[in-house]
Amino acid sequence: MAGTRQPPPEALFVLGGISQYLGAATAVGLFSQIAPASVALLRVFAASLILIGFRRSWRRAWNKQDVMWAGAFGVVLASMNLFIYLAMDRLPLGNAVAMEFLGPVAVAAIGSRTIRSTLALILATSGVLILAGLQSEGTSLGVVFALLAGAMWAGYIVLGHRVAQDGPAVDGLGVGMFIGALAISPLGIGGVGDAFTSPGLLGLALATGLLSNVIPYGIDQVVMKKITRARFALLQALLPVTAVIIGFLALSQSPSVAECCGIGAVMLAIAVSATE
Protein backbone atom coordinates (compact mmCIF):
# COMPACT_ATOMS: atom_id res chain seq x y z
CA MET A 1 0.00 0.00 0.00
CA ALA A 2 1.34 3.45 -0.89
CA GLY A 3 2.83 5.34 2.02
CA THR A 4 3.31 2.23 4.15
CA ARG A 5 6.71 2.30 5.82
CA GLN A 6 8.54 -0.93 6.49
CA PRO A 7 10.43 -1.44 9.76
CA PRO A 8 14.14 -0.52 9.53
CA PRO A 9 16.70 -3.38 9.45
CA GLU A 10 17.84 -2.45 12.97
CA ALA A 11 14.37 -3.05 14.40
CA LEU A 12 14.03 -6.35 12.53
CA PHE A 13 17.43 -7.46 13.80
CA VAL A 14 16.54 -6.69 17.41
CA LEU A 15 13.31 -8.66 17.02
CA GLY A 16 15.15 -11.57 15.42
CA GLY A 17 17.89 -11.51 18.05
CA ILE A 18 15.42 -11.54 20.96
CA SER A 19 13.55 -14.44 19.38
CA GLN A 20 16.74 -16.35 18.59
CA TYR A 21 18.17 -16.18 22.10
CA LEU A 22 14.86 -16.77 23.84
CA GLY A 23 14.86 -19.99 21.83
CA ALA A 24 18.46 -20.63 22.91
CA ALA A 25 17.55 -20.09 26.57
CA THR A 26 14.67 -22.55 26.15
CA ALA A 27 17.07 -25.07 24.62
CA VAL A 28 19.59 -24.70 27.47
CA GLY A 29 16.79 -25.51 29.91
CA LEU A 30 16.18 -28.77 28.02
CA PHE A 31 19.78 -30.00 27.98
CA SER A 32 19.44 -31.80 31.33
CA GLN A 33 16.65 -33.95 29.86
CA ILE A 34 17.43 -34.12 26.13
CA ALA A 35 20.93 -34.30 24.63
CA PRO A 36 22.01 -30.98 23.01
CA ALA A 37 22.58 -32.67 19.63
CA SER A 38 19.04 -34.06 19.76
CA VAL A 39 17.58 -30.65 20.63
CA ALA A 40 19.49 -29.19 17.66
CA LEU A 41 18.08 -31.87 15.36
CA LEU A 42 14.52 -31.28 16.57
CA ARG A 43 15.02 -27.52 16.20
CA VAL A 44 16.19 -27.69 12.60
CA PHE A 45 13.73 -30.39 11.55
CA ALA A 46 10.72 -28.64 13.12
CA ALA A 47 11.72 -25.29 11.60
CA SER A 48 12.05 -26.85 8.14
CA LEU A 49 8.59 -28.42 8.31
CA ILE A 50 7.02 -25.15 9.52
CA LEU A 51 8.56 -23.15 6.68
CA ILE A 52 7.95 -25.74 3.96
CA GLY A 53 4.33 -26.12 5.08
CA PHE A 54 3.69 -22.38 5.44
CA ARG A 55 5.31 -21.54 2.11
CA ARG A 56 4.06 -24.67 0.32
CA SER A 57 7.55 -24.92 -1.11
CA TRP A 58 6.73 -28.06 -3.11
CA ARG A 59 4.74 -25.85 -5.49
CA ARG A 60 7.83 -23.89 -6.46
CA ALA A 61 9.68 -24.76 -9.66
CA TRP A 62 13.00 -26.17 -8.41
CA ASN A 63 16.05 -26.73 -10.54
CA LYS A 64 19.19 -28.65 -9.69
CA GLN A 65 21.15 -25.50 -8.88
CA ASP A 66 18.47 -24.24 -6.47
CA VAL A 67 18.48 -27.54 -4.57
CA MET A 68 22.27 -27.64 -4.50
CA TRP A 69 22.66 -24.13 -3.07
CA ALA A 70 19.79 -24.59 -0.61
CA GLY A 71 21.26 -27.91 0.53
CA ALA A 72 24.74 -26.46 1.10
CA PHE A 73 23.20 -23.54 2.98
CA GLY A 74 21.07 -25.89 5.09
CA VAL A 75 23.96 -28.19 6.03
CA VAL A 76 26.06 -25.23 7.18
CA LEU A 77 23.11 -23.78 9.11
CA ALA A 78 22.30 -27.08 10.81
CA SER A 79 25.95 -27.61 11.73
CA MET A 80 26.08 -24.10 13.19
CA ASN A 81 23.03 -24.88 15.32
CA LEU A 82 24.54 -28.17 16.47
CA PHE A 83 27.91 -26.71 17.46
CA ILE A 84 26.49 -23.69 19.26
CA TYR A 85 24.21 -25.95 21.33
CA LEU A 86 27.18 -28.11 22.26
CA ALA A 87 29.01 -24.90 23.24
CA MET A 88 26.07 -23.49 25.23
CA ASP A 89 25.86 -26.76 27.16
CA ARG A 90 29.33 -25.91 28.52
CA LEU A 91 29.51 -22.09 28.46
CA PRO A 92 27.30 -19.13 29.42
CA LEU A 93 25.05 -18.06 26.54
CA GLY A 94 26.67 -14.65 26.01
CA ASN A 95 30.21 -16.05 26.06
CA ALA A 96 29.41 -18.78 23.53
CA VAL A 97 27.73 -16.34 21.14
CA ALA A 98 30.62 -13.84 21.39
CA MET A 99 33.21 -16.53 20.62
CA GLU A 100 31.10 -17.68 17.70
CA PHE A 101 31.56 -14.28 16.07
CA LEU A 102 35.28 -14.81 15.47
CA GLY A 103 34.45 -16.79 12.31
CA PRO A 104 32.50 -14.06 10.46
CA VAL A 105 34.94 -11.35 11.54
CA ALA A 106 37.92 -13.42 10.36
CA VAL A 107 36.35 -14.02 6.95
CA ALA A 108 35.60 -10.30 6.57
CA ALA A 109 39.18 -9.43 7.51
CA ILE A 110 40.70 -11.96 5.11
CA GLY A 111 38.41 -10.82 2.32
CA SER A 112 39.06 -7.06 2.59
CA ARG A 113 42.73 -7.07 3.71
CA THR A 114 42.66 -3.51 5.02
CA ILE A 115 44.08 -1.94 8.18
CA ARG A 116 40.54 -1.59 9.45
CA SER A 117 39.75 -5.27 8.94
CA THR A 118 43.05 -6.29 10.55
CA LEU A 119 42.18 -4.19 13.60
CA ALA A 120 38.76 -5.87 13.72
CA LEU A 121 40.37 -9.30 13.66
CA ILE A 122 42.77 -8.33 16.45
CA LEU A 123 39.89 -7.02 18.56
CA ALA A 124 37.76 -10.12 17.97
CA THR A 125 40.65 -12.45 18.70
CA SER A 126 41.48 -10.53 21.88
CA GLY A 127 37.88 -10.77 23.02
CA VAL A 128 37.74 -14.50 22.35
CA LEU A 129 41.06 -15.05 24.13
CA ILE A 130 39.77 -13.15 27.18
CA LEU A 131 36.62 -15.26 27.25
CA ALA A 132 38.49 -18.50 26.59
CA GLY A 133 41.00 -17.73 29.32
CA LEU A 134 38.20 -17.34 31.83
CA GLN A 135 36.88 -20.85 31.21
CA SER A 136 37.80 -23.76 33.45
CA GLU A 137 39.48 -26.85 32.08
CA GLY A 138 36.16 -28.68 32.04
CA THR A 139 34.62 -26.15 29.66
CA SER A 140 37.53 -25.84 27.22
CA LEU A 141 35.67 -28.13 24.82
CA GLY A 142 32.89 -25.56 24.82
CA VAL A 143 35.35 -23.02 23.40
CA VAL A 144 36.21 -25.42 20.57
CA PHE A 145 32.53 -25.95 19.77
CA ALA A 146 31.88 -22.18 19.82
CA LEU A 147 34.71 -21.60 17.35
CA LEU A 148 33.41 -24.38 15.09
CA ALA A 149 29.99 -22.70 15.23
CA GLY A 150 31.74 -19.48 14.19
CA ALA A 151 33.24 -21.17 11.14
CA MET A 152 29.77 -22.39 10.18
CA TRP A 153 28.35 -18.89 10.77
CA ALA A 154 30.82 -17.50 8.24
CA GLY A 155 29.53 -20.01 5.70
CA TYR A 156 25.95 -19.15 6.64
CA ILE A 157 26.49 -15.47 5.76
CA VAL A 158 28.12 -16.23 2.39
CA LEU A 159 25.66 -18.93 1.33
CA GLY A 160 22.71 -17.10 2.88
CA HIS A 161 23.25 -14.09 0.64
CA ARG A 162 23.49 -16.38 -2.37
CA VAL A 163 20.19 -18.08 -1.53
CA ALA A 164 18.45 -14.80 -0.59
CA GLN A 165 19.49 -12.76 -3.62
CA ASP A 166 19.88 -15.24 -6.45
CA GLY A 167 18.08 -18.34 -5.21
CA PRO A 168 14.81 -19.53 -3.67
CA ALA A 169 15.11 -17.28 -0.56
CA VAL A 170 12.71 -18.35 2.23
CA ASP A 171 11.74 -21.49 0.32
CA GLY A 172 15.44 -22.30 0.10
CA LEU A 173 15.77 -21.77 3.84
CA GLY A 174 13.04 -24.32 4.57
CA VAL A 175 14.21 -26.96 2.12
CA GLY A 176 17.82 -26.30 3.09
CA MET A 177 17.08 -26.87 6.78
CA PHE A 178 15.34 -30.14 5.92
CA ILE A 179 18.47 -31.31 4.13
CA GLY A 180 20.60 -29.99 6.99
CA ALA A 181 18.51 -31.93 9.52
CA LEU A 182 19.19 -35.11 7.59
CA ALA A 183 22.91 -34.28 7.60
CA ILE A 184 23.16 -33.94 11.41
CA SER A 185 20.66 -36.70 12.21
CA PRO A 186 23.34 -39.37 12.87
CA LEU A 187 24.56 -37.27 15.82
CA GLY A 188 21.17 -36.38 17.27
CA ILE A 189 18.77 -39.17 16.41
CA GLY A 190 19.75 -41.31 19.40
CA GLY A 191 18.28 -38.92 21.95
CA VAL A 192 15.19 -37.81 20.04
CA GLY A 193 13.12 -40.54 21.71
CA ASP A 194 13.61 -38.77 25.06
CA ALA A 195 11.62 -35.81 23.74
CA PHE A 196 8.61 -38.04 23.16
CA THR A 197 8.44 -39.11 26.81
CA SER A 198 6.54 -35.91 27.61
CA PRO A 199 4.33 -33.73 25.41
CA GLY A 200 5.64 -30.70 27.30
CA LEU A 201 9.25 -31.57 26.53
CA LEU A 202 8.47 -32.16 22.87
CA GLY A 203 6.56 -28.90 22.67
CA LEU A 204 9.47 -26.93 24.12
CA ALA A 205 11.94 -28.67 21.81
CA LEU A 206 9.82 -27.81 18.78
CA ALA A 207 9.35 -24.24 20.06
CA THR A 208 13.10 -23.75 19.79
CA GLY A 209 12.74 -24.33 16.05
CA LEU A 210 10.16 -21.55 15.76
CA LEU A 211 11.96 -19.08 18.02
CA SER A 212 15.56 -19.77 16.98
CA ASN A 213 15.21 -20.65 13.28
CA VAL A 214 11.93 -19.73 11.64
CA ILE A 215 11.63 -16.16 12.97
CA PRO A 216 15.27 -14.93 13.01
CA TYR A 217 16.47 -16.73 9.87
CA GLY A 218 13.31 -15.76 8.03
CA ILE A 219 14.03 -12.14 8.99
CA ASP A 220 17.62 -12.61 7.76
CA GLN A 221 16.37 -13.67 4.35
CA VAL A 222 14.19 -10.56 4.12
CA VAL A 223 16.96 -8.22 5.33
CA MET A 224 19.67 -9.81 3.15
CA LYS A 225 17.68 -8.81 0.06
CA LYS A 226 17.90 -5.16 1.03
CA ILE A 227 21.34 -4.57 2.54
CA THR A 228 24.97 -5.38 1.77
CA ARG A 229 27.02 -8.03 3.54
CA ALA A 230 28.96 -5.27 5.29
CA ARG A 231 25.77 -3.71 6.67
CA PHE A 232 24.54 -7.15 7.68
CA ALA A 233 27.80 -7.76 9.56
CA LEU A 234 27.50 -4.41 11.33
CA LEU A 235 23.97 -5.14 12.52
CA GLN A 236 25.12 -8.44 13.95
CA ALA A 237 26.98 -6.45 16.61
CA LEU A 238 23.55 -6.24 18.28
CA LEU A 239 23.45 -10.00 18.82
CA PRO A 240 26.13 -10.64 21.49
CA VAL A 241 24.64 -8.05 23.84
CA THR A 242 21.17 -9.48 23.15
CA ALA A 243 22.47 -12.93 24.12
CA VAL A 244 23.99 -11.56 27.35
CA ILE A 245 20.72 -9.85 28.31
CA ILE A 246 18.62 -12.96 27.58
CA GLY A 247 21.16 -15.13 29.45
CA PHE A 248 20.89 -12.82 32.45
CA LEU A 249 17.09 -12.56 32.44
CA ALA A 250 16.17 -16.13 31.49
CA LEU A 251 19.09 -18.18 32.85
CA SER A 252 20.45 -15.96 35.65
CA GLN A 253 23.88 -15.94 33.96
CA SER A 254 25.61 -12.78 35.21
CA PRO A 255 28.78 -11.92 33.27
CA SER A 256 31.83 -10.72 35.18
CA VAL A 257 33.59 -7.44 34.39
CA ALA A 258 36.27 -9.37 32.47
CA GLU A 259 33.63 -11.25 30.48
CA CYS A 260 31.89 -7.98 29.62
CA CYS A 261 35.24 -6.65 28.35
CA GLY A 262 35.71 -9.74 26.15
CA ILE A 263 32.19 -9.53 24.75
CA GLY A 264 32.58 -5.78 24.23
CA ALA A 265 35.80 -6.34 22.26
CA VAL A 266 33.99 -8.74 19.94
CA MET A 267 31.10 -6.29 19.46
CA LEU A 268 33.54 -3.51 18.63
CA ALA A 269 35.30 -5.82 16.16
CA ILE A 270 32.03 -6.50 14.35
CA ALA A 271 31.35 -2.78 14.04
CA VAL A 272 34.89 -2.01 12.87
CA SER A 273 34.89 -4.82 10.30
CA ALA A 274 31.76 -3.50 8.57
CA THR A 275 32.53 -1.09 5.75
CA GLU A 276 29.89 0.90 3.92
TISE-373706 format. One record per residue (C-alpha): residue number from 1; x, y, z. Coordinates in nm, 2 decimals. Each point is the difference from the previous one (the first is absolute). Layout:
<rokols>
(NUM (X Y Z))
...
</rokols>
This chain:
<rokols>
(1 (0.00 0.00 0.00))
(2 (0.13 0.35 -0.09))
(3 (0.15 0.18 0.29))
(4 (0.05 -0.31 0.21))
(5 (0.34 0.01 0.17))
(6 (0.18 -0.32 0.07))
(7 (0.19 -0.05 0.33))
(8 (0.37 0.09 -0.03))
(9 (0.26 -0.29 -0.01))
(10 (0.11 0.10 0.36))
(11 (-0.34 -0.07 0.14))
(12 (-0.04 -0.32 -0.19))
(13 (0.34 -0.12 0.13))
(14 (-0.09 0.08 0.36))
(15 (-0.32 -0.20 -0.04))
(16 (0.19 -0.29 -0.16))
(17 (0.27 0.01 0.27))
(18 (-0.25 0.00 0.29))
(19 (-0.18 -0.29 -0.16))
(20 (0.31 -0.20 -0.08))
(21 (0.15 0.02 0.35))
(22 (-0.33 -0.06 0.17))
(23 (0.00 -0.32 -0.20))
(24 (0.36 -0.06 0.11))
(25 (-0.09 0.05 0.37))
(26 (-0.29 -0.25 -0.05))
(27 (0.24 -0.25 -0.15))
(28 (0.25 0.04 0.29))
(29 (-0.28 -0.08 0.24))
(30 (-0.06 -0.33 -0.19))
(31 (0.36 -0.12 0.00))
(32 (-0.04 -0.18 0.33))
(33 (-0.28 -0.21 -0.14))
(34 (0.08 -0.02 -0.38))
(35 (0.35 -0.02 -0.15))
(36 (0.11 0.33 -0.16))
(37 (0.06 -0.17 -0.34))
(38 (-0.36 -0.14 0.02))
(39 (-0.14 0.35 0.08))
(40 (0.19 0.14 -0.29))
(41 (-0.14 -0.27 -0.23))
(42 (-0.36 0.06 0.12))
(43 (0.05 0.38 -0.04))
(44 (0.12 -0.02 -0.36))
(45 (-0.25 -0.27 -0.11))
(46 (-0.30 0.18 0.16))
(47 (0.10 0.33 -0.15))
(48 (0.04 -0.15 -0.35))
(49 (-0.35 -0.16 0.02))
(50 (-0.16 0.33 0.12))
(51 (0.16 0.20 -0.28))
(52 (-0.07 -0.26 -0.27))
(53 (-0.36 -0.04 0.11))
(54 (-0.06 0.37 0.03))
(55 (0.16 0.09 -0.33))
(56 (-0.12 -0.32 -0.18))
(57 (0.34 -0.02 -0.14))
(58 (-0.08 -0.32 -0.20))
(59 (-0.20 0.23 -0.24))
(60 (0.31 0.19 -0.10))
(61 (0.19 -0.09 -0.32))
(62 (0.33 -0.14 0.13))
(63 (0.30 -0.05 -0.21))
(64 (0.32 -0.20 0.08))
(65 (0.19 0.32 0.08))
(66 (-0.26 0.13 0.24))
(67 (0.00 -0.33 0.19))
(68 (0.38 -0.01 0.01))
(69 (0.04 0.35 0.14))
(70 (-0.29 -0.05 0.25))
(71 (0.15 -0.33 0.11))
(72 (0.34 0.14 0.06))
(73 (-0.15 0.30 0.19))
(74 (-0.21 -0.24 0.21))
(75 (0.29 -0.23 0.09))
(76 (0.21 0.30 0.12))
(77 (-0.30 0.14 0.19))
(78 (-0.08 -0.33 0.17))
(79 (0.37 -0.05 0.09))
(80 (0.01 0.35 0.15))
(81 (-0.31 -0.08 0.21))
(82 (0.15 -0.33 0.12))
(83 (0.34 0.15 0.10))
(84 (-0.14 0.30 0.18))
(85 (-0.23 -0.22 0.20))
(86 (0.30 -0.22 0.10))
(87 (0.18 0.32 0.09))
(88 (-0.29 0.14 0.20))
(89 (-0.02 -0.33 0.20))
(90 (0.34 0.09 0.13))
(91 (0.02 0.38 0.00))
(92 (-0.22 0.30 0.09))
(93 (-0.22 0.10 -0.29))
(94 (0.16 0.34 -0.05))
(95 (0.35 -0.14 0.01))
(96 (-0.08 -0.27 -0.26))
(97 (-0.17 0.25 -0.24))
(98 (0.29 0.25 0.03))
(99 (0.26 -0.27 -0.08))
(100 (-0.21 -0.12 -0.29))
(101 (0.05 0.34 -0.16))
(102 (0.37 -0.05 -0.06))
(103 (-0.09 -0.20 -0.32))
(104 (-0.19 0.27 -0.18))
(105 (0.24 0.28 0.10))
(106 (0.30 -0.21 -0.11))
(107 (-0.16 -0.06 -0.34))
(108 (-0.07 0.37 -0.04))
(109 (0.36 0.09 0.09))
(110 (0.15 -0.26 -0.24))
(111 (-0.23 0.12 -0.28))
(112 (0.07 0.37 0.03))
(113 (0.36 0.00 0.11))
(114 (0.00 0.36 0.13))
(115 (0.14 0.16 0.32))
(116 (-0.36 0.03 0.13))
(117 (-0.07 -0.37 -0.06))
(118 (0.32 -0.10 0.17))
(119 (-0.08 0.21 0.30))
(120 (-0.34 -0.17 0.01))
(121 (0.16 -0.34 0.00))
(122 (0.24 0.10 0.28))
(123 (-0.29 0.13 0.21))
(124 (-0.21 -0.31 -0.06))
(125 (0.29 -0.23 0.07))
(126 (0.08 0.19 0.32))
(127 (-0.36 -0.03 0.11))
(128 (-0.02 -0.37 -0.06))
(129 (0.34 -0.06 0.17))
(130 (-0.13 0.20 0.31))
(131 (-0.32 -0.22 0.00))
(132 (0.19 -0.32 -0.06))
(133 (0.25 0.08 0.27))
(134 (-0.28 0.04 0.25))
(135 (-0.13 -0.35 -0.06))
(136 (0.09 -0.30 0.23))
(137 (0.17 -0.30 -0.14))
(138 (-0.33 -0.19 -0.01))
(139 (-0.16 0.26 -0.23))
(140 (0.29 0.03 -0.25))
(141 (-0.18 -0.23 -0.24))
(142 (-0.28 0.25 0.00))
(143 (0.25 0.26 -0.14))
(144 (0.08 -0.24 -0.28))
(145 (-0.37 -0.06 -0.08))
(146 (-0.06 0.38 0.00))
(147 (0.28 0.06 -0.25))
(148 (-0.13 -0.28 -0.22))
(149 (-0.34 0.17 0.01))
(150 (0.17 0.32 -0.10))
(151 (0.15 -0.17 -0.31))
(152 (-0.34 -0.12 -0.09))
(153 (-0.14 0.35 0.06))
(154 (0.24 0.14 -0.26))
(155 (-0.13 -0.25 -0.25))
(156 (-0.35 0.09 0.09))
(157 (0.05 0.36 -0.08))
(158 (0.16 -0.07 -0.34))
(159 (-0.24 -0.27 -0.11))
(160 (-0.30 0.18 0.16))
(161 (0.05 0.30 -0.23))
(162 (0.03 -0.23 -0.30))
(163 (-0.33 -0.17 0.09))
(164 (-0.18 0.33 0.09))
(165 (0.11 0.20 -0.30))
(166 (0.04 -0.24 -0.28))
(167 (-0.18 -0.31 0.12))
(168 (-0.33 -0.12 0.15))
(169 (0.03 0.22 0.31))
(170 (-0.24 -0.11 0.28))
(171 (-0.10 -0.31 -0.19))
(172 (0.37 -0.08 -0.02))
(173 (0.04 0.05 0.37))
(174 (-0.28 -0.25 0.08))
(175 (0.12 -0.27 -0.25))
(176 (0.36 0.07 0.10))
(177 (-0.07 -0.06 0.37))
(178 (-0.18 -0.32 -0.09))
(179 (0.32 -0.12 -0.18))
(180 (0.21 0.13 0.29))
(181 (-0.21 -0.19 0.25))
(182 (0.07 -0.32 -0.19))
(183 (0.37 0.08 0.00))
(184 (0.03 0.04 0.38))
(185 (-0.25 -0.28 0.08))
(186 (0.26 -0.27 0.07))
(187 (0.13 0.21 0.29))
(188 (-0.34 0.09 0.15))
(189 (-0.24 -0.28 -0.09))
(190 (0.09 -0.21 0.30))
(191 (-0.14 0.24 0.26))
(192 (-0.31 0.11 -0.20))
(193 (-0.21 -0.27 0.17))
(194 (0.05 0.17 0.34))
(195 (-0.20 0.30 -0.14))
(196 (-0.30 -0.22 -0.05))
(197 (-0.02 -0.11 0.36))
(198 (-0.19 0.32 0.08))
(199 (-0.22 0.22 -0.22))
(200 (0.13 0.30 0.19))
(201 (0.37 -0.09 -0.08))
(202 (-0.08 -0.06 -0.36))
(203 (-0.19 0.33 -0.02))
(204 (0.29 0.20 0.14))
(205 (0.24 -0.18 -0.23))
(206 (-0.21 0.09 -0.30))
(207 (-0.05 0.36 0.13))
(208 (0.38 0.04 -0.03))
(209 (-0.04 -0.05 -0.37))
(210 (-0.25 0.27 -0.03))
(211 (0.18 0.25 0.22))
(212 (0.36 -0.07 -0.10))
(213 (-0.04 -0.08 -0.37))
(214 (-0.33 0.09 -0.17))
(215 (-0.03 0.35 0.14))
(216 (0.37 0.13 0.00))
(217 (0.12 -0.18 -0.31))
(218 (-0.32 0.09 -0.19))
(219 (0.07 0.37 0.10))
(220 (0.36 -0.05 -0.12))
(221 (-0.12 -0.11 -0.35))
(222 (-0.22 0.31 -0.02))
(223 (0.28 0.24 0.12))
(224 (0.27 -0.16 -0.22))
(225 (-0.20 0.10 -0.30))
(226 (0.02 0.36 0.09))
(227 (0.34 0.06 0.15))
(228 (0.37 -0.08 -0.07))
(229 (0.20 -0.26 0.17))
(230 (0.20 0.27 0.18))
(231 (-0.32 0.16 0.14))
(232 (-0.13 -0.35 0.10))
(233 (0.33 -0.06 0.19))
(234 (-0.03 0.34 0.17))
(235 (-0.35 -0.07 0.12))
(236 (0.11 -0.33 0.15))
(237 (0.19 0.19 0.26))
(238 (-0.35 0.03 0.17))
(239 (0.00 -0.38 0.05))
(240 (0.26 -0.06 0.27))
(241 (-0.15 0.25 0.23))
(242 (-0.34 -0.14 -0.06))
(243 (0.13 -0.34 0.09))
(244 (0.15 0.13 0.33))
(245 (-0.33 0.18 0.09))
(246 (-0.21 -0.32 -0.07))
(247 (0.26 -0.21 0.19))
(248 (-0.03 0.23 0.30))
(249 (-0.38 0.02 -0.01))
(250 (-0.09 -0.35 -0.09))
(251 (0.29 -0.21 0.13))
(252 (0.14 0.22 0.28))
(253 (0.34 0.01 -0.16))
(254 (0.17 0.31 0.12))
(255 (0.32 0.09 -0.19))
(256 (0.30 0.12 0.19))
(257 (0.18 0.33 -0.08))
(258 (0.27 -0.20 -0.19))
(259 (-0.27 -0.19 -0.20))
(260 (-0.17 0.33 -0.09))
(261 (0.33 0.13 -0.12))
(262 (0.05 -0.30 -0.23))
(263 (-0.35 0.02 -0.14))
(264 (0.04 0.37 -0.05))
(265 (0.32 -0.05 -0.19))
(266 (-0.18 -0.24 -0.24))
(267 (-0.29 0.24 -0.04))
(268 (0.24 0.28 -0.09))
(269 (0.18 -0.23 -0.24))
(270 (-0.33 -0.07 -0.18))
(271 (-0.06 0.37 -0.04))
(272 (0.35 0.08 -0.11))
(273 (0.00 -0.28 -0.26))
(274 (-0.31 0.13 -0.17))
(275 (0.07 0.24 -0.29))
(276 (-0.26 0.20 -0.18))
</rokols>
